[in-house]
Amino acid sequence: MDLHDFKDVAENYDRYLSVMYQDNDNHDGFREFYLDLARKYGAGGVVDIACGTGAVLLYLAERGIDVDGTDLSEEMCLVARKKAEQLGLQLRIVPADMTKFHTDRKYSLAIIARSGFMHLPSSRLQRDALLNIRDQLTEGGILTFNTFDPNPALQAEMMKTGPEDYSFRLEYVNSQGQREKIYNAMTYDPCSQLMHGNWKFETLDEAGEVIGERVRPLLMRQTYRSEVFLLAELCGFQVLDIYRGYLGDKENLSAPNDGVNHTGNLIWIMQKK
Ligand SMILES: C[S@@+](CC[C@H](N)C(=O)[O-])C[C@H]1O[C@@H](n2cnc3c(N)ncnc32)[C@H](O)[C@@H]1O
C-alpha cells in the first residue's frame, strides 16, 4: 500500500494539497494548462490517468471536455466520484493500474497530471505504462506527464535522511474538522533512483496536544531526461515539447540537457508515432 491507497489520505488529499501549494509558484495555472491541452488535442476524448480526487478531471468535465478518469487507488476514485456527483457530472471513473488499464474506447489525449508517472517505481513499469497508454490512444494521439528534474544537491540532502528524520511540512484542518500536522521523512537511493519514506499525520486537540498519529509510506522514482527520451523512443512516441511548469515556458528540444539546468517540474508532451 502506498500513500494514496489509504482512505484517510484520499479523504484529506484536497485539504492538505491546497495548503501545500498555496505559496508554490511552480504550481500556478496547472488546471488551465491541462484545459488548453484538452482544447488543442482532446477532440477525440481525454483520459485523466492517475486522476486522484479529480482536480484536473472535474475541471475539464465542467468545461465541456469529454473526459474519463482512472486511478490505481479505489479510495481516490471514490472521492473523485463523490465530487462528480455533487457537481451533477456523469463521469466514468475507474480504478485501474496505468500499466494495464484499457476501456472500450480510444482517446486522442492522455493526461497524467501532478506526478502520477513518478509513482511507477522502475523503468520496466514506466515502459509498460507507456506501451499500454499508447494502445489506448488514437492515431497521432498525445500523452502528457511530468517528472521532477533530478537535482544532485537535493538528492545528496535526501541521502542523509533516515526513516525517522521527519521534517514538518504543513498544518491543515482534516475532513473531521480537526487540526493535523504533516511531517515527512524521505530518503533517496541513487542506485534505484527511488525516493522512499513516510508521511506522518499527527492529529491535535484544541489545546494543540497530539491525540493521534498515522504513518503512511510513499515511493517515487526520479527519472532523468535522457531516460524519458529513450522511453519515448522505445514505446513509439515522439517528444513534441517539454514545458518548465504550467505557465508556458518551454525547454529547447534541440539542446536537451541532463543535469545541467535543474528546472524543477518538467511537463512532457509526446505524440504516438
Ligand atoms: C500525486 S497524486 C496526483 C493525483 C491527481 N492527478 C492530481 O493532480 O491531484 C498521484 C496519483 O497517482 C496514482 N497512482 C500511483 N500509481 C499508479 C498506477 N500505477 N496507475 C494509476 N494510478 C497510479 C495514485 O493513486 C495517486 O492518486
The ligand as an SDF file (V2000), in Angstrom:
LIG
                    3D

 27 29  0  0  0  0  0  0  0  0999 V2000
    0.1850   12.8510   -6.5230 C   0  0  0  0  0  0  0  0  0  0  0  0
   -1.3140   12.0410   -6.9300 S   0  0  0  0  0  0  0  0  0  0  0  0
   -1.9190   13.0520   -8.2600 C   0  0  0  0  0  0  0  0  0  0  0  0
   -3.4080   12.9130   -8.4380 C   0  0  0  0  0  0  0  0  0  0  0  0
   -4.0560   13.8300   -9.4690 C   0  0  0  0  0  0  0  0  0  0  0  0
   -3.5370   13.6170  -10.8080 N   0  0  0  0  0  0  0  0  0  0  0  0
   -3.9220   15.2820   -9.0740 C   0  0  0  0  0  0  0  0  0  0  0  0
   -3.4310   16.0800   -9.8810 O   0  0  0  0  0  0  0  0  0  0  0  0
   -4.3430   15.6310   -7.9710 O   0  0  0  0  0  0  0  0  0  0  0  0
   -0.7120   10.5980   -7.7530 C   0  0  0  0  0  0  0  0  0  0  0  0
   -1.8090    9.5810   -8.0700 C   0  0  0  0  0  0  0  0  0  0  0  0
   -1.2080    8.5180   -8.8270 O   0  0  0  0  0  0  0  0  0  0  0  0
   -1.9350    7.3380   -8.5280 C   0  0  0  0  0  0  0  0  0  0  0  0
   -1.1470    6.1840   -8.9780 N   0  0  0  0  0  0  0  0  0  0  0  0
    0.0160    5.7340   -8.4580 C   0  0  0  0  0  0  0  0  0  0  0  0
    0.4440    4.6660   -9.1500 N   0  0  0  0  0  0  0  0  0  0  0  0
   -0.4610    4.4540  -10.1440 C   0  0  0  0  0  0  0  0  0  0  0  0
   -0.5940    3.4730  -11.1860 C   0  0  0  0  0  0  0  0  0  0  0  0
    0.3160    2.5070  -11.3610 N   0  0  0  0  0  0  0  0  0  0  0  0
   -1.6660    3.5460  -12.0100 N   0  0  0  0  0  0  0  0  0  0  0  0
   -2.6060    4.5100  -11.8520 C   0  0  0  0  0  0  0  0  0  0  0  0
   -2.5480    5.4560  -10.8650 N   0  0  0  0  0  0  0  0  0  0  0  0
   -1.4890    5.4190  -10.0320 C   0  0  0  0  0  0  0  0  0  0  0  0
   -2.1300    7.4410   -7.0170 C   0  0  0  0  0  0  0  0  0  0  0  0
   -3.1490    6.5720   -6.5580 O   0  0  0  0  0  0  0  0  0  0  0  0
   -2.4510    8.9240   -6.8600 C   0  0  0  0  0  0  0  0  0  0  0  0
   -3.8380    9.1600   -6.8630 O   0  0  0  0  0  0  0  0  0  0  0  0
  1  2  1  0
  2  3  1  0
  2 10  1  0
  3  4  1  0
  4  5  1  0
  5  6  1  0
  5  7  1  0
  7  8  2  0
  7  9  1  0
 10 11  1  0
 11 12  1  0
 11 26  1  0
 12 13  1  0
 13 14  1  0
 13 24  1  0
 14 15  1  0
 14 23  1  0
 15 16  2  0
 16 17  1  0
 17 18  1  0
 17 23  2  0
 18 19  1  0
 18 20  2  0
 20 21  1  0
 21 22  2  0
 22 23  1  0
 24 25  1  0
 24 26  1  0
 26 27  1  0
M  CHG  2   2   1   9  -1
M  END
$$$$
